[in-house]
Amino acid sequence: MTAGLELDPEQREELARLLAGDTLGALLQEWSRFVTAVERGYDDSIYEYTNDLSVRNRLERVVAGASPGLRAQLERAVAEDDRRFTAATEEAAKPLGTSPWEQRVPTRRVGELADDLAALGYR
């Protein structure tokens, strides 16, 4: 599945190499589901939160490794969910990792994540 992208045969082959067994549709769907959970109030632990962010890090590696034409299409494919994630989060005073996505924490903190972040000094 190419998530509605208009890829030529060379781009399809390139994307398959970059995904290394994953499917673009599955990665995009996981990212979208995670963003929705963050918007509603992510309530799993901080460990699950950072683990769930790994799907966006995976997408970032795919985008970074793509040729310019494919990269532009992939960037458009993640843009709306990236915008939603940014709107539902704030810059982390204490980053949870090194990727740009791990530099942000949800503004709506509930459940176990709220407790974990409070233990790190977030209010």
N, C-alpha and C positions, 0 to 999 in steps of 0.2 A: 504494500500500500504506500502510495506517495503523497497521501494527505491532500489530494487535489492539486498538486504541483504539476506544471506542464514541463516535463523533463524529456529531453531527447535521449536516445539510447545510450550515448556516452555518459550523460549525467546520471541515468539510472544505474549504470555500472559503477560509476564513481560513488554514488550514494550507498550502494550495497557494500562496497569496500569499507566505507567510513563507518557504517552501522555495525559491521562485524557480527552479524547474527541477530541484532535487534531489528525491529521494524520502526520506521519513522512514525507511522500511525500510533503505535503503542506508546512510544516515548512522548509524543505530543499529547496523547490522551492522559497519560500519567501526570504530566506537567499541569494540564488543565484541571484535573481532579484535585491535585494538591493545592493549586491556587484557589480553587473554590473552597476547600477546607480552611485555608488561611483567612479568606474573606469572612467566612462564617464564624470562625473562632477555632483555631487548631488546638486540640486538647490532649494530644499524645505527649510523650516526653520530649525533652530537648534532643535526646539521641535519635528518636524517630524523626523529629523535625529535620535534623541535619542529614539523616539518611534519606528522607524523602526529597531533600534538595539535590541529592546526587543525580536525579534524573535530569535536572536542568544543567548540571555540570556536564553530564554525558552529551546532552544536546549542544552545549557550547563547544565541546571538543569536535563534534561532527561539523558544526558550522565553521569553526576555525580551520579545519582541514579541507574544506571544500574549495573548489575553484571559484573565481569571482561570480560567474553567472549562477551557479548552484547556490553559493553562499547568500546571494541577494534573495533568492526564493525562500531559502530556509529561514533567513532573518524575518522575512514577512510572515512566514508560517508561525513563528513564536511571538511576534510583536504584540499581539493583543493580550495574550496571557502574561507576558512580561510586564506590560503596562498595568494590568490588574494586580499583579504581584507587588509592583512598586507602590501602587495606590493603597494596598492593604498592609504595607509594612513601613518601617522607619529605619533610618540608619542606626546600626548597632553601636552603642557606646563601647561595647566589648565584643568585637567580631567573633563569630562562632567558627570561623574557618578563613580560608584565604580567597575563595572565589567571590566575585561580586555579589552573588546570591546569598552567601553566608555572612555578608556584611550588613544584612537587614534582618530585623525581627518583626513579628506581627504587631500591629498596633492594638488589635483586639486579642488580649491574652486571657485564656481561660484554662481551666483544668490543670493537668499535670505540667503543661508547658509554662503556664503562669507561675506555678510554684518553682519550677526549675529556673526560670528567668529571675524571679525574685531572689532566689538563693545566690544568683550571680550579681545582684545589686540593681536589677531593673525594677522600676516601679510603674 
